[in-house]
Amino acid sequence: MALSTSSDATFFESVESTDLVGLVEAELTRAIVEGHLPPGSRIVEADIARRMGISRAPVREAARRLERQGVLVSRPRHGFAVRTISVQEIDDLYEVRLSIELTSIELACRRADDAGLARVKALVDTMVREAATQAQDERITSDLELHTLICELSGNAHLRRIYQNTQTELRMIIALIDAVYHDPATVASLHYPIVDALMKRDAEAAKTAMRVHLEDAWQNVRALFVKQHGAAPAFPATPSPA
């Protein structure tokens, strides 16, 4: 699928910066997450470079970065394309996410300071308050910011880096399914049981609330993806909380 030139005309505008590769990477990521470059789309380096007023070299390097993140795939003699998503990949990613976030929130209950916990509560309050007026990509960003903050409060920098490496793939999966956020305020408020347990530093309750939240999201994303793209294996069983 070639890069279109109509609906996404506002993307890849001319830029001036010393970090051209980073900017191109950010623009490509935004185009993918917002659906302007759907799965299977070719990354036409010459077209993007022309629109941004730069050479092809930073576009190619940005594409290589996204390939390392698992967002793009390289095709011999055909350049890069946006990776297609399968049900198995959704399952794999959510299994990893569940493991990371259960560990993160358990550590956060023990290590987070009061100011950090207050940041979590304030962020959820803002998410609920602004849910009805935010665009879908903004809601996704706010949601992932909250989960990233909990990883940060775990005090484990390596854990946080691992989680951050999943962000673009998570955004891709969620962006594919518009109906995931059909009731934004309700979705945002579902984070309150997690926050309440975290504020009490009750690690077991926090892990249980996080598990319920993530497994519900996983099943919804999976079911909607299967509805759009066909049958799939049964939802995988996950271990019960300790």
The 8 nearest C-alpha neighbors of each residue, nearest first, counted from 0:
[[1, 40, 41, 39, 2, 80, 3, 38],
 [2, 0, 41, 40, 3, 43, 42, 39],
 [1, 3, 41, 43, 40, 42, 4, 0],
 [4, 2, 5, 1, 7, 6, 8, 35],
 [3, 5, 8, 7, 6, 2, 46, 1],
 [4, 6, 8, 7, 3, 9, 2, 35],
 [7, 5, 8, 4, 3, 35, 9, 10],
 [8, 6, 9, 5, 10, 35, 4, 3],
 [7, 9, 5, 10, 6, 4, 11, 3],
 [8, 10, 7, 12, 11, 6, 5, 4],
 [11, 9, 8, 7, 12, 30, 26, 50],
 [10, 12, 51, 50, 47, 26, 13, 9],
 [13, 11, 51, 50, 10, 14, 9, 52],
 [51, 12, 14, 52, 50, 11, 15, 53],
 [15, 13, 51, 12, 16, 52, 53, 19],
 [14, 16, 13, 17, 19, 52, 53, 18],
 [17, 15, 18, 19, 14, 22, 20, 21],
 [16, 18, 19, 15, 20, 21, 22, 14],
 [19, 17, 16, 21, 20, 22, 15, 23],
 [18, 20, 22, 21, 16, 17, 23, 57],
 [19, 21, 57, 23, 61, 22, 18, 24],
 [22, 20, 24, 18, 19, 23, 25, 61],
 [21, 23, 25, 19, 24, 20, 26, 18],
 [22, 24, 26, 20, 25, 21, 61, 27],
 [23, 25, 61, 21, 27, 22, 26, 20],
 [24, 26, 22, 28, 23, 27, 29, 21],
 [27, 25, 23, 29, 28, 24, 30, 22],
 [26, 28, 30, 24, 29, 25, 23, 31],
 [27, 29, 25, 31, 26, 30, 32, 24],
 [30, 28, 26, 32, 31, 27, 33, 25],
 [29, 31, 35, 27, 33, 28, 36, 32],
 [32, 30, 36, 28, 34, 29, 33, 35],
 [33, 31, 171, 29, 34, 30, 170, 174],
 [34, 32, 30, 31, 35, 29, 174, 136],
 [33, 35, 37, 31, 36, 32, 30, 174],
 [36, 34, 30, 33, 31, 7, 37, 6],
 [35, 37, 31, 34, 30, 40, 38, 2],
 [38, 36, 34, 40, 35, 31, 39, 81],
 [39, 37, 83, 81, 82, 40, 36, 84],
 [38, 40, 81, 83, 80, 82, 0, 37],
 [41, 39, 0, 81, 80, 38, 37, 36],
 [42, 40, 80, 1, 0, 43, 79, 2],
 [41, 43, 80, 79, 44, 40, 2, 78],
 [44, 42, 46, 45, 41, 47, 2, 1],
 [43, 45, 47, 46, 42, 55, 48, 58],
 [44, 46, 48, 47, 43, 49, 55, 54],
 [47, 45, 49, 48, 43, 44, 50, 2],
 [46, 48, 50, 44, 49, 45, 11, 51],
 [49, 47, 53, 45, 51, 55, 46, 50],
 [50, 48, 52, 46, 47, 51, 45, 53],
 [51, 49, 47, 12, 48, 52, 11, 13],
 [13, 50, 52, 12, 11, 48, 49, 53],
 [53, 51, 13, 49, 50, 48, 14, 54],
 [54, 52, 48, 51, 49, 55, 13, 14],
 [55, 53, 56, 48, 57, 52, 58, 49],
 [54, 56, 58, 48, 57, 44, 45, 59],
 [55, 57, 59, 58, 54, 60, 53, 20],
 [58, 56, 20, 60, 59, 55, 61, 19],
 [59, 57, 61, 55, 56, 60, 44, 23],
 [58, 60, 62, 56, 57, 61, 55, 63],
 [61, 59, 63, 57, 62, 58, 56, 64],
 [62, 60, 24, 64, 58, 20, 63, 59],
 [61, 63, 59, 65, 60, 64, 66, 58],
 [62, 64, 66, 60, 61, 65, 59, 67],
 [65, 63, 61, 67, 66, 62, 60, 68],
 [66, 64, 68, 62, 70, 67, 63, 71],
 [65, 67, 71, 63, 69, 68, 64, 72],
 [68, 66, 64, 65, 69, 63, 70, 71],
 [67, 69, 65, 66, 70, 64, 164, 71],
 [70, 68, 66, 67, 71, 65, 72, 82],
 [69, 71, 65, 68, 66, 82, 81, 168],
 [72, 70, 66, 81, 82, 80, 65, 69],
 [71, 73, 80, 79, 66, 82, 81, 74],
 [74, 72, 79, 78, 75, 80, 71, 66],
 [73, 75, 77, 78, 79, 76, 72, 80],
 [76, 74, 77, 73, 78, 79, 72, 80],
 [75, 77, 78, 74, 73, 79, 80, 41],
 [78, 76, 74, 75, 79, 73, 41, 80],
 [79, 77, 74, 73, 76, 75, 80, 42],
 [80, 78, 73, 42, 72, 74, 41, 71],
 [79, 81, 41, 40, 42, 72, 71, 39],
 [82, 80, 71, 38, 39, 40, 70, 72],
 [81, 83, 71, 38, 72, 70, 39, 80],
 [82, 84, 38, 39, 81, 85, 37, 71],
 [85, 83, 88, 82, 86, 38, 89, 172],
 [86, 84, 88, 87, 89, 83, 224, 90],
 [85, 87, 89, 88, 90, 231, 221, 84],
 [88, 86, 90, 85, 89, 91, 84, 232],
 [87, 89, 91, 85, 90, 86, 92, 84],
 [88, 90, 86, 92, 87, 91, 93, 85],
 [89, 91, 87, 93, 88, 92, 94, 86],
 [92, 90, 88, 94, 89, 93, 87, 95],
 [93, 91, 95, 89, 94, 90, 88, 96],
 [92, 94, 96, 95, 90, 91, 97, 89],
 [95, 93, 97, 91, 92, 96, 90, 98],
 [94, 96, 92, 98, 93, 97, 99, 91],
 [97, 95, 93, 99, 98, 94, 100, 92],
 [98, 96, 94, 100, 95, 99, 93, 101],
 [97, 99, 95, 96, 101, 100, 94, 102],
 [100, 98, 96, 102, 97, 101, 103, 95],
 [99, 101, 103, 102, 97, 98, 96, 104],
 [102, 100, 103, 104, 98, 206, 99, 97],
 [101, 103, 105, 100, 99, 104, 106, 98],
 [104, 102, 100, 150, 153, 106, 101, 105],
 [103, 105, 107, 106, 101, 102, 100, 108],
 [104, 106, 202, 102, 108, 107, 103, 101],
 [105, 107, 153, 103, 109, 104, 108, 110],
 [108, 106, 153, 104, 111, 110, 152, 109],
 [109, 107, 200, 105, 106, 202, 197, 110],
 [110, 108, 106, 107, 111, 200, 105, 202],
 [109, 111, 107, 108, 106, 153, 112, 154],
 [112, 110, 107, 152, 115, 108, 109, 153],
 [111, 113, 115, 114, 110, 116, 152, 107],
 [114, 112, 116, 115, 117, 111, 198, 118],
 [113, 115, 117, 116, 112, 118, 111, 119],
 [116, 114, 118, 112, 117, 113, 111, 119],
 [115, 117, 119, 113, 118, 114, 198, 120],
 [116, 118, 114, 120, 115, 119, 121, 113],
 [119, 117, 115, 121, 116, 120, 122, 114],
 [118, 120, 116, 122, 117, 121, 123, 115],
 [121, 119, 117, 123, 122, 118, 124, 194],
 [122, 120, 124, 118, 119, 123, 117, 125],
 [121, 123, 125, 119, 124, 120, 118, 126],
 [124, 122, 126, 120, 125, 121, 127, 119],
 [123, 125, 121, 127, 122, 126, 128, 120],
 [126, 124, 128, 122, 123, 127, 129, 121],
 [125, 127, 123, 129, 124, 128, 130, 187],
 [126, 128, 187, 130, 124, 184, 125, 129],
 [127, 129, 125, 126, 130, 124, 131, 184],
 [128, 130, 126, 132, 127, 131, 125, 133],
 [131, 129, 184, 127, 183, 133, 132, 126],
 [130, 132, 129, 133, 183, 184, 128, 127],
 [133, 131, 129, 130, 134, 128, 183, 138],
 [134, 132, 130, 137, 131, 129, 138, 135],
 [133, 135, 137, 136, 138, 132, 130, 131],
 [136, 134, 138, 137, 139, 133, 180, 174],
 [135, 137, 139, 138, 134, 140, 33, 174],
 [138, 136, 140, 134, 135, 139, 133, 141],
 [139, 137, 141, 135, 140, 136, 142, 133],
 [138, 140, 136, 142, 137, 141, 143, 135],
 [139, 141, 137, 143, 138, 142, 144, 136],
 [142, 140, 144, 138, 139, 143, 137, 145],
 [141, 143, 139, 145, 144, 140, 138, 146],
 [142, 144, 146, 140, 145, 141, 147, 139],
 [145, 143, 141, 147, 142, 146, 148, 140],
 [146, 144, 148, 143, 142, 147, 141, 149],
 [145, 147, 143, 149, 148, 144, 150, 142],
 [146, 148, 150, 144, 149, 145, 143, 151],
 [149, 147, 151, 145, 150, 146, 144, 152],
 [148, 150, 152, 146, 151, 147, 104, 153],
 [149, 151, 147, 103, 153, 159, 148, 152],
 [152, 150, 148, 149, 153, 159, 154, 147],
 [153, 151, 149, 107, 111, 154, 150, 148],
 [154, 152, 107, 106, 103, 150, 151, 155],
 [153, 155, 152, 151, 156, 110, 107, 106],
 [154, 156, 158, 153, 157, 159, 151, 150],
 [157, 155, 159, 158, 154, 160, 151, 153],
 [156, 158, 160, 159, 155, 161, 162, 154],
 [159, 157, 161, 155, 156, 160, 162, 150],
 [158, 160, 156, 162, 150, 157, 161, 151],
 [161, 159, 163, 157, 162, 158, 156, 164],
 [160, 162, 158, 164, 159, 163, 157, 165],
 [163, 161, 159, 164, 160, 165, 158, 99],
 [162, 164, 160, 166, 165, 161, 159, 147],
 [163, 165, 161, 162, 166, 160, 68, 167],
 [166, 164, 163, 162, 168, 167, 169, 161],
 [167, 165, 169, 163, 168, 164, 170, 162],
 [168, 166, 170, 169, 165, 171, 28, 70],
 [167, 169, 171, 170, 166, 165, 172, 70],
 [170, 168, 166, 172, 171, 167, 165, 173],
 [169, 171, 167, 173, 168, 172, 32, 174],
 [172, 170, 32, 168, 174, 169, 173, 167],
 [171, 173, 169, 175, 170, 174, 168, 176],
 [172, 174, 170, 175, 171, 176, 169, 220],
 [175, 173, 171, 176, 172, 32, 170, 177],
 [174, 176, 172, 173, 171, 177, 34, 224],
 [177, 175, 174, 178, 173, 179, 223, 224],
 [176, 178, 179, 174, 175, 180, 181, 173],
 [179, 177, 181, 180, 176, 223, 182, 220],
 [180, 178, 177, 181, 176, 220, 219, 173],
 [181, 179, 178, 183, 182, 177, 186, 135],
 [180, 182, 178, 179, 183, 177, 186, 185],
 [183, 181, 180, 185, 184, 186, 179, 131],
 [184, 182, 186, 180, 130, 185, 181, 187],
 [185, 183, 187, 130, 127, 186, 182, 188],
 [184, 186, 188, 187, 183, 182, 189, 127],
 [187, 185, 183, 189, 184, 188, 182, 180],
 [188, 186, 184, 127, 189, 185, 126, 190],
 [187, 189, 185, 190, 186, 191, 127, 184],
 [190, 188, 186, 187, 191, 185, 192, 212],
 [189, 191, 188, 193, 192, 187, 194, 123],
 [190, 192, 194, 193, 189, 188, 195, 123],
 [193, 191, 195, 194, 190, 208, 196, 189],
 [194, 192, 208, 191, 205, 190, 196, 195],
 [193, 195, 197, 191, 196, 192, 198, 120],
 [196, 194, 192, 198, 197, 193, 191, 199],
 [197, 195, 205, 199, 201, 193, 198, 194],
 [196, 198, 200, 194, 199, 195, 205, 108],
 [197, 199, 195, 200, 196, 194, 116, 201],
 [198, 200, 196, 201, 197, 195, 108, 202],
 [201, 199, 108, 197, 198, 202, 196, 109],
 [202, 200, 199, 196, 204, 203, 205, 197],
 [201, 203, 205, 105, 204, 108, 200, 206],
 [204, 202, 206, 205, 201, 207, 105, 241],
 [205, 203, 207, 206, 201, 202, 196, 208],
 [204, 206, 196, 202, 208, 203, 193, 207],
 [207, 205, 209, 203, 208, 204, 101, 210],
 [206, 208, 204, 210, 209, 205, 203, 211],
 [209, 207, 205, 193, 211, 210, 206, 192],
 [210, 208, 206, 212, 207, 211, 193, 205],
 [209, 211, 207, 213, 212, 208, 214, 206],
 [212, 210, 208, 214, 209, 213, 215, 207],
 [211, 213, 209, 215, 210, 214, 208, 216],
 [214, 212, 216, 210, 215, 211, 217, 209],
 [213, 215, 217, 211, 216, 212, 210, 218],
 [214, 216, 218, 212, 213, 217, 211, 219],
 [217, 215, 213, 219, 214, 218, 220, 212],
 [218, 216, 214, 220, 215, 219, 221, 213],
 [217, 219, 221, 215, 220, 216, 222, 214],
 [220, 218, 216, 222, 221, 217, 223, 215],
 [221, 219, 217, 223, 218, 222, 216, 224],
 [220, 222, 218, 224, 219, 223, 217, 225],
 [223, 221, 225, 219, 224, 220, 218, 226],
 [222, 224, 226, 220, 225, 221, 219, 227],
 [223, 225, 221, 227, 226, 222, 228, 220],
 [226, 224, 229, 228, 222, 227, 223, 230],
 [227, 225, 223, 224, 228, 229, 222, 230],
 [228, 226, 224, 225, 229, 223, 176, 222],
 [227, 229, 225, 226, 224, 230, 223, 85],
 [230, 228, 225, 226, 227, 231, 224, 86],
 [231, 229, 225, 232, 228, 226, 86, 227],
 [230, 232, 225, 233, 86, 229, 87, 234],
 [233, 231, 234, 230, 86, 235, 87, 225],
 [232, 234, 235, 231, 236, 230, 86, 221],
 [233, 235, 232, 236, 218, 90, 221, 231],
 [236, 234, 233, 237, 90, 232, 94, 218],
 [235, 237, 234, 238, 233, 239, 94, 214],
 [236, 238, 235, 239, 94, 214, 240, 234],
 [239, 237, 240, 236, 241, 235, 210, 98],
 [238, 240, 241, 237, 236, 210, 207, 211],
 [241, 239, 238, 207, 206, 210, 203, 237],
 [240, 239, 203, 238, 207, 206, 101, 204]]
